[in-house]
């Protein structure tokens, strides 16, 4: 179940697969949520998401990952 956040999101905040993007922006792949070695495809190292979209899993491994907000749109 997605985590509910009450603070205004800021660059550097992290999010997990299944949570909803709190703001539109660019998010970068940090790593697999379970700590296994990561090898994301070039197309999923940074992804644009609109506010309210769900954070996706790693397509290459269909595994939950951690995303970091790097740019607010």
HTML snippet that shows the backbone in 3Dmol.js (N, CA, C, O; Angstrom):
<script src="https://3Dmol.org/build/3Dmol-min.js"></script>
<div id="view" style="width:600px;height:400px;position:relative"></div>
<script>
const pdb = `
ATOM      1  N   UNK A   1       0.850  -1.184   0.000  1.00  0.00           N
ATOM      2  CA  UNK A   1       0.000   0.000   0.000  1.00  0.00           C
ATOM      3  C   UNK A   1       0.890   1.240   0.000  1.00  0.00           C
ATOM      4  O   UNK A   1       1.860   1.287   0.757  1.00  0.00           O
ATOM      5  N   UNK A   2       0.592   2.245  -0.825  1.00  0.00           N
ATOM      6  CA  UNK A   2       1.420   3.442  -0.896  1.00  0.00           C
ATOM      7  C   UNK A   2       1.499   4.172   0.435  1.00  0.00           C
ATOM      8  O   UNK A   2       0.551   4.179   1.221  1.00  0.00           O
ATOM      9  N   UNK A   3       2.635   4.777   0.665  1.00  0.00           N
ATOM     10  CA  UNK A   3       2.843   5.558   1.874  1.00  0.00           C
ATOM     11  C   UNK A   3       2.220   6.936   1.691  1.00  0.00           C
ATOM     12  O   UNK A   3       2.380   7.554   0.639  1.00  0.00           O
ATOM     13  N   UNK A   4       1.516   7.419   2.702  1.00  0.00           N
ATOM     14  CA  UNK A   4       0.941   8.765   2.641  1.00  0.00           C
ATOM     15  C   UNK A   4       1.958   9.733   3.213  1.00  0.00           C
ATOM     16  O   UNK A   4       2.449   9.543   4.326  1.00  0.00           O
ATOM     17  N   UNK A   5       2.272  10.763   2.458  1.00  0.00           N
ATOM     18  CA  UNK A   5       3.230  11.771   2.896  1.00  0.00           C
ATOM     19  C   UNK A   5       2.490  13.084   3.095  1.00  0.00           C
ATOM     20  O   UNK A   5       1.656  13.464   2.273  1.00  0.00           O
ATOM     21  N   UNK A   6       2.795  13.772   4.184  1.00  0.00           N
ATOM     22  CA  UNK A   6       2.096  15.015   4.495  1.00  0.00           C
ATOM     23  C   UNK A   6       2.953  16.244   4.200  1.00  0.00           C
ATOM     24  O   UNK A   6       2.425  17.351   4.100  1.00  0.00           O
ATOM     25  N   UNK A   7       4.266  16.066   4.058  1.00  0.00           N
ATOM     26  CA  UNK A   7       5.149  17.196   3.807  1.00  0.00           C
ATOM     27  C   UNK A   7       5.212  17.483   2.316  1.00  0.00           C
ATOM     28  O   UNK A   7       4.949  16.612   1.487  1.00  0.00           O
ATOM     29  N   UNK A   8       5.566  18.720   1.992  1.00  0.00           N
ATOM     30  CA  UNK A   8       5.753  19.076   0.587  1.00  0.00           C
ATOM     31  C   UNK A   8       6.993  18.337   0.076  1.00  0.00           C
ATOM     32  O   UNK A   8       8.057  18.424   0.689  1.00  0.00           O
ATOM     33  N   UNK A   9       6.867  17.610  -1.044  1.00  0.00           N
ATOM     34  CA  UNK A   9       8.019  16.871  -1.559  1.00  0.00           C
ATOM     35  C   UNK A   9       9.128  17.815  -2.021  1.00  0.00           C
ATOM     36  O   UNK A   9       8.871  18.927  -2.484  1.00  0.00           O
ATOM     37  N   UNK A  10      10.358  17.345  -1.885  1.00  0.00           N
ATOM     38  CA  UNK A  10      11.504  18.143  -2.313  1.00  0.00           C
ATOM     39  C   UNK A  10      12.488  17.257  -3.068  1.00  0.00           C
ATOM     40  O   UNK A  10      12.486  16.035  -2.919  1.00  0.00           O
ATOM     41  N   UNK A  11      13.322  17.889  -3.872  1.00  0.00           N
ATOM     42  CA  UNK A  11      14.346  17.166  -4.609  1.00  0.00           C
ATOM     43  C   UNK A  11      15.178  16.369  -3.608  1.00  0.00           C
ATOM     44  O   UNK A  11      15.588  16.888  -2.570  1.00  0.00           O
ATOM     45  N   UNK A  12      15.418  15.103  -3.935  1.00  0.00           N
ATOM     46  CA  UNK A  12      16.177  14.219  -3.051  1.00  0.00           C
ATOM     47  C   UNK A  12      15.305  13.233  -2.297  1.00  0.00           C
ATOM     48  O   UNK A  12      15.808  12.225  -1.802  1.00  0.00           O
ATOM     49  N   UNK A  13      14.000  13.501  -2.196  1.00  0.00           N
ATOM     50  CA  UNK A  13      13.089  12.564  -1.529  1.00  0.00           C
ATOM     51  C   UNK A  13      13.019  11.269  -2.328  1.00  0.00           C
ATOM     52  O   UNK A  13      13.130  11.282  -3.554  1.00  0.00           O
ATOM     53  N   UNK A  14      12.836  10.152  -1.631  1.00  0.00           N
ATOM     54  CA  UNK A  14      12.756   8.857  -2.301  1.00  0.00           C
ATOM     55  C   UNK A  14      11.368   8.250  -2.155  1.00  0.00           C
ATOM     56  O   UNK A  14      10.629   8.538  -1.214  1.00  0.00           O
ATOM     57  N   UNK A  15      11.044   7.400  -3.123  1.00  0.00           N
ATOM     58  CA  UNK A  15       9.728   6.768  -3.209  1.00  0.00           C
ATOM     59  C   UNK A  15       9.911   5.341  -3.696  1.00  0.00           C
ATOM     60  O   UNK A  15      10.932   5.007  -4.296  1.00  0.00           O
ATOM     61  N   UNK A  16       8.914   4.499  -3.434  1.00  0.00           N
ATOM     62  CA  UNK A  16       8.992   3.086  -3.808  1.00  0.00           C
ATOM     63  C   UNK A  16       7.939   2.729  -4.843  1.00  0.00           C
ATOM     64  O   UNK A  16       6.910   3.392  -4.975  1.00  0.00           O
ATOM     65  N   UNK A  17       8.227   1.666  -5.569  1.00  0.00           N
ATOM     66  CA  UNK A  17       7.263   1.119  -6.515  1.00  0.00           C
ATOM     67  C   UNK A  17       5.910   0.981  -5.829  1.00  0.00           C
ATOM     68  O   UNK A  17       5.822   0.496  -4.701  1.00  0.00           O
ATOM     69  N   UNK A  18       4.855   1.413  -6.520  1.00  0.00           N
ATOM     70  CA  UNK A  18       3.498   1.307  -5.989  1.00  0.00           C
ATOM     71  C   UNK A  18       2.995   2.576  -5.339  1.00  0.00           C
ATOM     72  O   UNK A  18       1.785   2.778  -5.244  1.00  0.00           O
ATOM     73  N   UNK A  19       3.901   3.442  -4.886  1.00  0.00           N
ATOM     74  CA  UNK A  19       3.473   4.726  -4.333  1.00  0.00           C
ATOM     75  C   UNK A  19       3.044   5.633  -5.483  1.00  0.00           C
ATOM     76  O   UNK A  19       3.349   5.365  -6.645  1.00  0.00           O
ATOM     77  N   UNK A  20       2.340   6.700  -5.148  1.00  0.00           N
ATOM     78  CA  UNK A  20       1.902   7.671  -6.144  1.00  0.00           C
ATOM     79  C   UNK A  20       2.855   8.861  -6.148  1.00  0.00           C
ATOM     80  O   UNK A  20       3.282   9.328  -5.092  1.00  0.00           O
ATOM     81  N   UNK A  21       3.184   9.347  -7.342  1.00  0.00           N
ATOM     82  CA  UNK A  21       4.053  10.521  -7.459  1.00  0.00           C
ATOM     83  C   UNK A  21       3.356  11.727  -6.826  1.00  0.00           C
ATOM     84  O   UNK A  21       2.240  12.065  -7.220  1.00  0.00           O
ATOM     85  N   UNK A  22       3.994  12.377  -5.856  1.00  0.00           N
ATOM     86  CA  UNK A  22       3.362  13.508  -5.183  1.00  0.00           C
ATOM     87  C   UNK A  22       3.392  14.791  -6.009  1.00  0.00           C
ATOM     88  O   UNK A  22       2.576  15.690  -5.805  1.00  0.00           O
ATOM     89  N   UNK A  23       4.341  14.870  -6.946  1.00  0.00           N
ATOM     90  CA  UNK A  23       4.457  16.024  -7.842  1.00  0.00           C
ATOM     91  C   UNK A  23       4.893  15.533  -9.215  1.00  0.00           C
ATOM     92  O   UNK A  23       5.505  14.472  -9.344  1.00  0.00           O
ATOM     93  N   UNK A  24       4.571  16.314 -10.232  1.00  0.00           N
ATOM     94  CA  UNK A  24       5.081  16.014 -11.568  1.00  0.00           C
ATOM     95  C   UNK A  24       6.562  16.352 -11.580  1.00  0.00           C
ATOM     96  O   UNK A  24       6.978  17.382 -11.048  1.00  0.00           O
ATOM     97  N   UNK A  25       7.356  15.477 -12.190  1.00  0.00           N
ATOM     98  CA  UNK A  25       8.782  15.726 -12.241  1.00  0.00           C
ATOM     99  C   UNK A  25       9.546  14.568 -12.831  1.00  0.00           C
ATOM    100  O   UNK A  25       8.974  13.658 -13.431  1.00  0.00           O
ATOM    101  N   UNK A  26      10.852  14.619 -12.648  1.00  0.00           N
ATOM    102  CA  UNK A  26      11.748  13.573 -13.131  1.00  0.00           C
ATOM    103  C   UNK A  26      12.280  12.831 -11.912  1.00  0.00           C
ATOM    104  O   UNK A  26      12.702  13.434 -10.926  1.00  0.00           O
ATOM    105  N   UNK A  27      12.248  11.510 -12.010  1.00  0.00           N
ATOM    106  CA  UNK A  27      12.685  10.638 -10.925  1.00  0.00           C
ATOM    107  C   UNK A  27      13.778   9.718 -11.451  1.00  0.00           C
ATOM    108  O   UNK A  27      13.711   9.253 -12.589  1.00  0.00           O
ATOM    109  N   UNK A  28      14.796   9.452 -10.611  1.00  0.00           N
ATOM    110  CA  UNK A  28      15.867   8.567 -11.052  1.00  0.00           C
ATOM    111  C   UNK A  28      15.869   7.277 -10.244  1.00  0.00           C
ATOM    112  O   UNK A  28      15.505   7.246  -9.069  1.00  0.00           O
ATOM    113  N   UNK A  29      16.289   6.221 -10.917  1.00  0.00           N
ATOM    114  CA  UNK A  29      16.404   4.892 -10.331  1.00  0.00           C
ATOM    115  C   UNK A  29      17.510   4.922  -9.281  1.00  0.00           C
ATOM    116  O   UNK A  29      18.628   5.348  -9.571  1.00  0.00           O
ATOM    117  N   UNK A  30      17.207   4.473  -8.061  1.00  0.00           N
ATOM    118  CA  UNK A  30      18.202   4.414  -6.992  1.00  0.00           C
ATOM    119  C   UNK A  30      18.705   2.986  -6.825  1.00  0.00           C
ATOM    120  O   UNK A  30      19.909   2.759  -6.710  1.00  0.00           O
ATOM    121  N   UNK A  31      17.788   2.026  -6.813  1.00  0.00           N
ATOM    122  CA  UNK A  31      18.165   0.623  -6.651  1.00  0.00           C
ATOM    123  C   UNK A  31      16.948  -0.230  -6.382  1.00  0.00           C
ATOM    124  O   UNK A  31      15.845   0.275  -6.171  1.00  0.00           O
ATOM    125  N   UNK A  32      17.167  -1.524  -6.393  1.00  0.00           N
ATOM    126  CA  UNK A  32      16.076  -2.442  -6.074  1.00  0.00           C
ATOM    127  C   UNK A  32      15.729  -2.308  -4.596  1.00  0.00           C
ATOM    128  O   UNK A  32      16.616  -2.133  -3.759  1.00  0.00           O
ATOM    129  N   UNK A  33      14.454  -2.388  -4.278  1.00  0.00           N
ATOM    130  CA  UNK A  33      13.993  -2.213  -2.903  1.00  0.00           C
ATOM    131  C   UNK A  33      14.561  -3.267  -1.964  1.00  0.00           C
ATOM    132  O   UNK A  33      14.742  -3.004  -0.775  1.00  0.00           O
ATOM    133  N   UNK A  34      14.845  -4.466  -2.489  1.00  0.00           N
ATOM    134  CA  UNK A  34      15.376  -5.529  -1.629  1.00  0.00           C
ATOM    135  C   UNK A  34      16.901  -5.532  -1.565  1.00  0.00           C
ATOM    136  O   UNK A  34      17.491  -6.400  -0.921  1.00  0.00           O
ATOM    137  N   UNK A  35      17.543  -4.572  -2.225  1.00  0.00           N
ATOM    138  CA  UNK A  35      18.993  -4.452  -2.148  1.00  0.00           C
ATOM    139  C   UNK A  35      19.769  -5.294  -3.141  1.00  0.00           C
ATOM    140  O   UNK A  35      20.999  -5.254  -3.137  1.00  0.00           O
ATOM    141  N   UNK A  36      19.094  -6.060  -3.997  1.00  0.00           N
ATOM    142  CA  UNK A  36      19.815  -6.864  -4.983  1.00  0.00           C
ATOM    143  C   UNK A  36      20.496  -5.937  -5.990  1.00  0.00           C
ATOM    144  O   UNK A  36      20.052  -4.808  -6.194  1.00  0.00           O
ATOM    145  N   UNK A  37      21.569  -6.411  -6.616  1.00  0.00           N
ATOM    146  CA  UNK A  37      22.275  -5.567  -7.588  1.00  0.00           C
ATOM    147  C   UNK A  37      21.333  -5.065  -8.685  1.00  0.00           C
ATOM    148  O   UNK A  37      20.467  -5.799  -9.162  1.00  0.00           O
ATOM    149  N   UNK A  38      21.515  -3.822  -9.065  1.00  0.00           N
ATOM    150  CA  UNK A  38      20.616  -3.191 -10.034  1.00  0.00           C
ATOM    151  C   UNK A  38      21.291  -3.015 -11.384  1.00  0.00           C
ATOM    152  O   UNK A  38      22.474  -2.685 -11.467  1.00  0.00           O
ATOM    153  N   UNK A  39      20.526  -3.240 -12.430  1.00  0.00           N
ATOM    154  CA  UNK A  39      21.001  -2.979 -13.791  1.00  0.00           C
ATOM    155  C   UNK A  39      19.823  -2.523 -14.643  1.00  0.00           C
ATOM    156  O   UNK A  39      19.376  -3.247 -15.532  1.00  0.00           O
ATOM    157  N   UNK A  40      19.317  -1.309 -14.366  1.00  0.00           N
ATOM    158  CA  UNK A  40      18.167  -0.825 -15.133  1.00  0.00           C
ATOM    159  C   UNK A  40      18.559  -0.528 -16.577  1.00  0.00           C
ATOM    160  O   UNK A  40      19.714  -0.224 -16.873  1.00  0.00           O
ATOM    161  N   UNK A  41      17.590  -0.620 -17.457  1.00  0.00           N
ATOM    162  CA  UNK A  41      17.842  -0.267 -18.852  1.00  0.00           C
ATOM    163  C   UNK A  41      18.058   1.243 -18.929  1.00  0.00           C
ATOM    164  O   UNK A  41      17.607   1.974 -18.047  1.00  0.00           O
ATOM    165  N   UNK A  42      18.739   1.720 -19.967  1.00  0.00           N
ATOM    166  CA  UNK A  42      18.968   3.168 -20.082  1.00  0.00           C
ATOM    167  C   UNK A  42      17.671   3.980 -20.043  1.00  0.00           C
ATOM    168  O   UNK A  42      17.661   5.107 -19.549  1.00  0.00           O
ATOM    169  N   UNK A  43      16.586   3.416 -20.560  1.00  0.00           N
ATOM    170  CA  UNK A  43      15.320   4.127 -20.590  1.00  0.00           C
ATOM    171  C   UNK A  43      14.626   4.237 -19.254  1.00  0.00           C
ATOM    172  O   UNK A  43      13.657   4.985 -19.123  1.00  0.00           O
ATOM    173  N   UNK A  44      15.098   3.507 -18.255  1.00  0.00           N
ATOM    174  CA  UNK A  44      14.447   3.596 -16.949  1.00  0.00           C
ATOM    175  C   UNK A  44      15.380   4.100 -15.855  1.00  0.00           C
ATOM    176  O   UNK A  44      15.060   3.981 -14.672  1.00  0.00           O
ATOM    177  N   UNK A  45      16.529   4.661 -16.230  1.00  0.00           N
ATOM    178  CA  UNK A  45      17.406   5.250 -15.225  1.00  0.00           C
ATOM    179  C   UNK A  45      16.829   6.561 -14.712  1.00  0.00           C
ATOM    180  O   UNK A  45      16.996   6.908 -13.543  1.00  0.00           O
ATOM    181  N   UNK A  46      16.150   7.285 -15.594  1.00  0.00           N
ATOM    182  CA  UNK A  46      15.414   8.509 -15.230  1.00  0.00           C
ATOM    183  C   UNK A  46      14.092   8.469 -15.960  1.00  0.00           C
ATOM    184  O   UNK A  46      14.040   8.207 -17.162  1.00  0.00           O
ATOM    185  N   UNK A  47      13.009   8.731 -15.220  1.00  0.00           N
ATOM    186  CA  UNK A  47      11.680   8.687 -15.836  1.00  0.00           C
ATOM    187  C   UNK A  47      10.877   9.927 -15.456  1.00  0.00           C
ATOM    188  O   UNK A  47      10.984  10.413 -14.330  1.00  0.00           O
ATOM    189  N   UNK A  48      10.075  10.442 -16.386  1.00  0.00           N
ATOM    190  CA  UNK A  48       9.154  11.517 -16.048  1.00  0.00           C
ATOM    191  C   UNK A  48       7.853  10.908 -15.530  1.00  0.00           C
ATOM    192  O   UNK A  48       7.356   9.932 -16.091  1.00  0.00           O
ATOM    193  N   UNK A  49       7.311  11.475 -14.474  1.00  0.00           N
ATOM    194  CA  UNK A  49       6.008  11.047 -13.966  1.00  0.00           C
ATOM    195  C   UNK A  49       5.163  12.282 -13.694  1.00  0.00           C
ATOM    196  O   UNK A  49       5.675  13.328 -13.295  1.00  0.00           O
ATOM    197  N   UNK A  50       3.879  12.146 -13.915  1.00  0.00           N
ATOM    198  CA  UNK A  50       2.936  13.203 -13.568  1.00  0.00           C
ATOM    199  C   UNK A  50       2.401  12.941 -12.168  1.00  0.00           C
ATOM    200  O   UNK A  50       2.350  11.798 -11.715  1.00  0.00           O
ATOM    201  N   UNK A  51       2.010  13.995 -11.500  1.00  0.00           N
ATOM    202  CA  UNK A  51       1.434  13.861 -10.155  1.00  0.00           C
ATOM    203  C   UNK A  51       0.294  12.844 -10.204  1.00  0.00           C
ATOM    204  O   UNK A  51      -0.572  12.912 -11.077  1.00  0.00           O
ATOM    205  N   UNK A  52       0.302  11.906  -9.266  1.00  0.00           N
ATOM    206  CA  UNK A  52      -0.751  10.900  -9.178  1.00  0.00           C
ATOM    207  C   UNK A  52      -0.446   9.594  -9.887  1.00  0.00           C
ATOM    208  O   UNK A  52      -1.139   8.601  -9.667  1.00  0.00           O
ATOM    209  N   UNK A  53       0.586   9.571 -10.742  1.00  0.00           N
ATOM    210  CA  UNK A  53       0.966   8.313 -11.393  1.00  0.00           C
ATOM    211  C   UNK A  53       1.680   7.420 -10.384  1.00  0.00           C
ATOM    212  O   UNK A  53       2.342   7.907  -9.467  1.00  0.00           O
ATOM    213  N   UNK A  54       1.539   6.110 -10.564  1.00  0.00           N
ATOM    214  CA  UNK A  54       2.231   5.159  -9.686  1.00  0.00           C
ATOM    215  C   UNK A  54       3.680   4.980 -10.131  1.00  0.00           C
ATOM    216  O   UNK A  54       3.988   4.977 -11.323  1.00  0.00           O
ATOM    217  N   UNK A  55       4.561   4.832  -9.139  1.00  0.00           N
ATOM    218  CA  UNK A  55       5.949   4.513  -9.447  1.00  0.00           C
ATOM    219  C   UNK A  55       6.008   3.075  -9.945  1.00  0.00           C
ATOM    220  O   UNK A  55       5.462   2.174  -9.308  1.00  0.00           O
ATOM    221  N   UNK A  56       6.671   2.854 -11.084  1.00  0.00           N
ATOM    222  CA  UNK A  56       6.701   1.519 -11.679  1.00  0.00           C
ATOM    223  C   UNK A  56       7.787   0.635 -11.078  1.00  0.00           C
ATOM    224  O   UNK A  56       8.688   1.122 -10.394  1.00  0.00           O
ATOM    225  N   UNK A  57       7.695  -0.679 -11.339  1.00  0.00           N
ATOM    226  CA  UNK A  57       8.777  -1.585 -10.978  1.00  0.00           C
ATOM    227  C   UNK A  57       9.883  -1.495 -12.027  1.00  0.00           C
ATOM    228  O   UNK A  57       9.714  -0.842 -13.057  1.00  0.00           O
ATOM    229  N   UNK A  58      10.993  -2.139 -11.768  1.00  0.00           N
ATOM    230  CA  UNK A  58      12.068  -2.275 -12.748  1.00  0.00           C
ATOM    231  C   UNK A  58      11.554  -3.196 -13.853  1.00  0.00           C
ATOM    232  O   UNK A  58      11.226  -4.354 -13.593  1.00  0.00           O
ATOM    233  N   UNK A  59      11.484  -2.690 -15.079  1.00  0.00           N
ATOM    234  CA  UNK A  59      10.971  -3.510 -16.182  1.00  0.00           C
ATOM    235  C   UNK A  59      11.880  -4.694 -16.476  1.00  0.00           C
ATOM    236  O   UNK A  59      11.395  -5.777 -16.803  1.00  0.00           O
ATOM    237  N   UNK A  60      13.182  -4.506 -16.367  1.00  0.00           N
ATOM    238  CA  UNK A  60      14.130  -5.574 -16.691  1.00  0.00           C
ATOM    239  C   UNK A  60      13.981  -6.775 -15.760  1.00  0.00           C
ATOM    240  O   UNK A  60      14.212  -7.911 -16.175  1.00  0.00           O
ATOM    241  N   UNK A  61      13.599  -6.534 -14.512  1.00  0.00           N
ATOM    242  CA  UNK A  61      13.520  -7.611 -13.518  1.00  0.00           C
ATOM    243  C   UNK A  61      12.133  -7.764 -12.909  1.00  0.00           C
ATOM    244  O   UNK A  61      11.913  -8.663 -12.097  1.00  0.00           O
ATOM    245  N   UNK A  62      11.190  -6.894 -13.292  1.00  0.00           N
ATOM    246  CA  UNK A  62       9.846  -6.884 -12.706  1.00  0.00           C
ATOM    247  C   UNK A  62       9.923  -6.910 -11.178  1.00  0.00           C
ATOM    248  O   UNK A  62       9.225  -7.679 -10.516  1.00  0.00           O
ATOM    249  N   UNK A  63      10.784  -6.056 -10.642  1.00  0.00           N
ATOM    250  CA  UNK A  63      11.023  -6.015  -9.201  1.00  0.00           C
ATOM    251  C   UNK A  63      10.763  -4.606  -8.671  1.00  0.00           C
ATOM    252  O   UNK A  63      10.950  -3.628  -9.396  1.00  0.00           O
ATOM    253  N   UNK A  64      10.329  -4.494  -7.404  1.00  0.00           N
ATOM    254  CA  UNK A  64      10.123  -3.175  -6.811  1.00  0.00           C
ATOM    255  C   UNK A  64      11.451  -2.431  -6.649  1.00  0.00           C
ATOM    256  O   UNK A  64      12.475  -3.023  -6.310  1.00  0.00           O
ATOM    257  N   UNK A  65      11.408  -1.140  -6.895  1.00  0.00           N
ATOM    258  CA  UNK A  65      12.617  -0.329  -6.804  1.00  0.00           C
ATOM    259  C   UNK A  65      12.356   0.954  -6.025  1.00  0.00           C
ATOM    260  O   UNK A  65      11.220   1.275  -5.678  1.00  0.00           O
ATOM    261  N   UNK A  66      13.431   1.670  -5.763  1.00  0.00           N
ATOM    262  CA  UNK A  66      13.378   2.966  -5.091  1.00  0.00           C
ATOM    263  C   UNK A  66      13.703   4.037  -6.131  1.00  0.00           C
ATOM    264  O   UNK A  66      14.635   3.892  -6.923  1.00  0.00           O
ATOM    265  N   UNK A  67      12.916   5.112  -6.113  1.00  0.00           N
ATOM    266  CA  UNK A  67      13.085   6.233  -7.034  1.00  0.00           C
ATOM    267  C   UNK A  67      13.390   7.495  -6.237  1.00  0.00           C
ATOM    268  O   UNK A  67      12.886   7.662  -5.126  1.00  0.00           O
ATOM    269  N   UNK A  68      14.218   8.391  -6.799  1.00  0.00           N
ATOM    270  CA  UNK A  68      14.559   9.663  -6.149  1.00  0.00           C
ATOM    271  C   UNK A  68      14.085  10.817  -7.039  1.00  0.00           C
ATOM    272  O   UNK A  68      14.314  10.817  -8.248  1.00  0.00           O
ATOM    273  N   UNK A  69      13.428  11.792  -6.423  1.00  0.00           N
ATOM    274  CA  UNK A  69      13.002  12.985  -7.146  1.00  0.00           C
ATOM    275  C   UNK A  69      14.230  13.837  -7.453  1.00  0.00           C
ATOM    276  O   UNK A  69      14.957  14.234  -6.542  1.00  0.00           O
ATOM    277  N   UNK A  70      14.464  14.121  -8.748  1.00  0.00           N
ATOM    278  CA  UNK A  70      15.628  14.919  -9.133  1.00  0.00           C
ATOM    279  C   UNK A  70      15.254  16.265  -9.751  1.00  0.00           C
ATOM    280  O   UNK A  70      16.086  17.170  -9.825  1.00  0.00           O
ATOM    281  N   UNK A  71      13.999  16.397 -10.197  1.00  0.00           N
ATOM    282  CA  UNK A  71      13.571  17.660 -10.808  1.00  0.00           C
ATOM    283  C   UNK A  71      12.059  17.796 -10.685  1.00  0.00           C
ATOM    284  O   UNK A  71      11.318  16.886 -11.054  1.00  0.00           O
ATOM    285  N   UNK A  72      11.609  18.920 -10.173  1.00  0.00           N
ATOM    286  CA  UNK A  72      10.174  19.187 -10.075  1.00  0.00           C
ATOM    287  C   UNK A  72       9.757  19.962 -11.318  1.00  0.00           C
ATOM    288  O   UNK A  72      10.371  20.968 -11.671  1.00  0.00           O
ATOM    289  N   UNK A  73       8.708  19.481 -11.974  1.00  0.00           N
ATOM    290  CA  UNK A  73       8.252  20.114 -13.230  1.00  0.00           C
ATOM    291  C   UNK A  73       7.385  21.323 -12.939  1.00  0.00           C
ATOM    292  O   UNK A  73       6.911  21.981 -13.865  1.00  0.00           O
TER     293      UNK A  73
END
`;
const viewer = $3Dmol.createViewer("view");
viewer.addModel(pdb, "pdb");
viewer.setStyle({}, {cartoon: {color: "spectrum"}});
viewer.zoomTo();
viewer.render();
</script>
